[in-house]
Amino acid sequence: GGGQLGDSGLVEQNGIIIPFVDTQKHGTGRFIVRQDFPTITVEQQVRLNFDRPIPGEWNPDAPVIVRVDRTRRQALCKAHTAAHLVWLALTERFGNLYPVVRGCYIAETHGRFDLLIEKPTDNDLRSAEQFIASWVEGNYEITLHSLPDEPECRIWRSQRRDIPCGGTHLNATGGVGRVSLRTKSKGKSGVRVIFDLIT
């Protein structure tokens, strides 16, 4: 969730191995509208997307072993944690972003926010990078919490800053490393702020 790409990996049953290339929430679920959390759908199934047909000898009633690609998952954790630092940095300059966010995408080495804000200047971007670098240097602890009555409504917390989020994250900000920012104009639909993880 939270704009993060889904997991990939392998499913095994009785020696038969099938790769899956994505995971997606599916189904109607239950719609939640609250003042203290973004509008989301909960209680959906998670489906694995396979890159080939399921073999005929596969038994849908038998147990399976699911192995998530840990290397890719760790990269996504790092990128998603970086996205939260980018979000915090942008709120320092532009204030509350929840009413103006129009999209988010997080891959293994980069991501973006689509925002209805004025285009950040080069100074804005460099200040945001310095803000992120200070959080990385601080190596602050990250914890995840859920709303008491809605376990799928999860909150990322660090340094007393809370961000609602359904993705996966590192345990501390220091693992993010260096982050660079750039922008792309989206015309009437605002601006795209792109972040890249520098290795």
Number of C-alpha atoms within 10 A of each C-alpha: 14 15 18 20 18 19 19 21 19 16 18 15 16 12 7 12 16 18 18 21 16 15 16 15 16 13 13 11 13 11 11 13 11 9 6 8 15 14 12 15 17 17 14 13 12 11 13 21 15 17 11 10 7 12 10 6 9 14 12 8 6 8 10 15 11 17 14 15 14 12 10 16 19 15 18 25 23 26 29 29 25 30 29 21 23 25 18 21 21 22 14 13 13 13 10 13 15 10 8 12 16 15 12 17 17 25 19 19 17 22 22 21 21 21 21 18 14 10 16 20 11 12 9 17 20 15 16 25 21 16 18 27 20 14 20 20 15 12 15 16 13 17 15 17 15 15 13 9 7 10 11 16 20 19 18 21 17 18 10 7 10 16 16 19 23 18 19 19 25 20 17 18 25 20 17 27 17 17 23 18 19 15 18 13 14 13 9 7 12 18 21 24 22 20 22 19 17 11 8
